[in-house]
């Protein structure tokens, strides 16, 4: 595994609040373990902080509770996932819970997850759905363990660049204007930069960068096409659009899962990698012969 499990030194306590720099950028998330070296670094930079003896000491001041940890899937998954093959969803969910526990033990990744889940709860919930679907597709495609781990983490963090966005941009969906759209599209570059800075592999950071590229080209941020797009990004692209189409947070008139898969099938080989769409279609229970529909998506 690439996840770093090396000791960070003796843990002296846990930070009781988010620590930011003078520009408002997150340095340490609430609940982060504080080691001797880390405390010295904070003091050398004249950064004030408060510390508790154990991580549960921070729980009362956080919006999270013990039953709503960002490192564990919710007990009840999104209803739309019931339309998918139950064994595939259960397998993907089990694997994703394992990856989340591993991420909790990684200093950098745990900080990112905490900041992301606390600051963008709706987007993080969307990312959970995208990660479950992406892992289910990757398992259908018989990815190796290493590749599965990369796509699980990359899917969870594909929208991490939105952490720095103003609420006005994230609140706007179909009503987004041109200036907001220019800002919105930057989440792909910002997210990739965040993950590259933590020395994560291409199979992870390219998901953040490329999940809005189109198979025939013309997507963003780089307008690349076909084999220029990492296969992990192609998978997350399909999962991302499916969840957005069926989510009331992103759509004024969300589609049913069947309508969403119909729309994706129409875009097979255009917006989406054809093989990925075929494996995605296999996830659906065989109840409906998918035909054409006239709906559009952003």
ABEGO torsion letter per residue (X at the ends): XABBABBAEBBAEBBABBBBBAAGBBABBBGBBBBAAAAAAAAAAGBBBBBBABAAAAAAABABBAABBAABBBABBBAAAAABBAAAAAAAAAAAAAAAAAAAABAAAAAAAAAAAAABAAAAAAAAAAAAAAAAAAAAAGBBAAAAAAAAAAAAAAAAAAAABBAAAAABBAABBAAAAAAAAAAAAAAAAAAAAAGBBAAAAAAAAAAABBAAEGBOAAGBBEAABBAAAAAAAAAAAAAAAABAAABABBBBAAAAAAAAAAABGAABBAAAAAAAAAABBBABBBBBBABBBX
